[in-house]
Amino acid sequence: MSVMVAVTDSAEGQNALEAAYAEAQRLGTDLVVVNLRLSALDVSEAPEGLRLEVVDRRARRGTAESVLDALAERAGSVERLVIGVRRRSAVGKAVLGSLSQELLMEADVPILAVKLPRPTRSGKDGEAGQDVQHAAGPAGAHS
């Protein structure tokens, strides 16, 4: 079994990669990194000993299609998909589609959705933690 992560060229993508490192270590499994960037992905910060495979986005394939294709090619061997999600306004949620939304609807594996920490408000002590949302894949799938 393995964990898969979709990594975009954004802060959310980097956050998803870091969460996927931790998730793969927690589960004691390898990591499949789907690079959705248009450039090479630096995985030099991966924890030592973590087995990982980088799959680059295929030409002429959309970002969601690339992730779904990678899942299909590894059918039955991916235990969880990790994605980064962006906070959006109510209007943004209603009008705009997104990679994370498409993957939440189409992927047939449990999904770990991670958000960037909320910015700390001035005058408040403490550090924001990483928000994590678990979303089940097919009906009855739980993480």
Residue pairs with C-beta under 8 A, 6 or more apart in sequence:
1 27
1 29
1 77
1 78
1 79
2 24
2 29
2 30
2 31
2 32
2 74
2 77
2 78
2 79
3 20
3 23
3 24
3 27
3 29
3 30
3 31
3 32
3 78
3 79
3 80
3 81
3 82
4 20
4 31
4 32
4 33
4 34
4 67
4 70
4 71
4 74
4 78
4 80
4 81
4 82
4 109
5 16
5 17
5 19
5 20
5 31
5 32
5 33
5 34
5 81
5 82
5 83
6 13
6 16
6 34
6 36
6 63
6 67
6 81
6 82
6 83
6 84
6 99
6 103
7 13
7 14
7 16
7 17
7 33
7 34
7 35
7 36
7 37
7 41
7 84
8 16
8 36
8 37
8 63
8 84
8 99
9 36
9 37
9 38
9 39
10 84
10 86
11 84
11 116
12 84
12 85
12 86
12 114
12 115
12 116
13 36
13 37
13 84
14 84
15 84
15 114
15 115
15 116
15 130
16 82
16 83
16 84
16 114
17 33
17 43
18 45
19 82
19 84
19 112
19 114
19 130
19 132
20 31
20 33
20 82
20 112
21 31
21 45
21 46
21 47
21 50
23 80
23 82
23 112
24 30
24 31
24 50
24 52
25 47
25 50
27 79
27 80
29 79
30 50
30 51
30 52
30 53
31 46
31 50
31 51
31 52
31 53
32 52
32 53
32 55
32 70
32 74
32 78
33 41
33 43
33 52
33 53
33 54
33 55
34 55
34 57
34 66
34 67
34 70
35 41
35 54
35 55
35 56
35 57
36 57
36 63
36 66
36 67
36 99
37 57
38 57
41 54
41 56
43 52
43 54
46 52
55 66
55 70
57 63
57 66
58 66
58 69
61 69
63 99
64 99
64 102
64 103
64 106
67 81
67 99
67 103
67 107
68 103
68 106
68 107
71 78
71 81
71 107
71 108
71 109
78 109
79 109
79 110
80 109
80 110
80 111
80 112
80 143
81 103
81 107
81 109
81 110
81 111
81 112
81 137
82 111
82 112
82 113
82 114
83 99
83 100
83 103
83 104
83 111
83 112
83 113
83 114
84 100
84 113
84 114
84 115
84 116
85 100
85 113
85 114
85 115
85 133
86 98
86 100
86 115
86 116
87 115
87 116
87 118
88 96
88 98
100 113
103 111
104 111
104 113
104 135
107 137
108 137
108 138
109 137
109 141
110 134
110 135
110 136
110 137
110 141
110 142
110 143
111 134
111 135
111 136
111 137
112 132
112 133
112 134
112 135
112 143
113 132
113 133
113 134
113 135
114 130
114 131
114 132
114 133
115 130
115 131
115 132
115 133
116 130
116 131
117 127
117 128
117 129
117 130
117 131
118 128
118 131
119 128
120 126
120 127
120 128
134 143
136 142
136 143
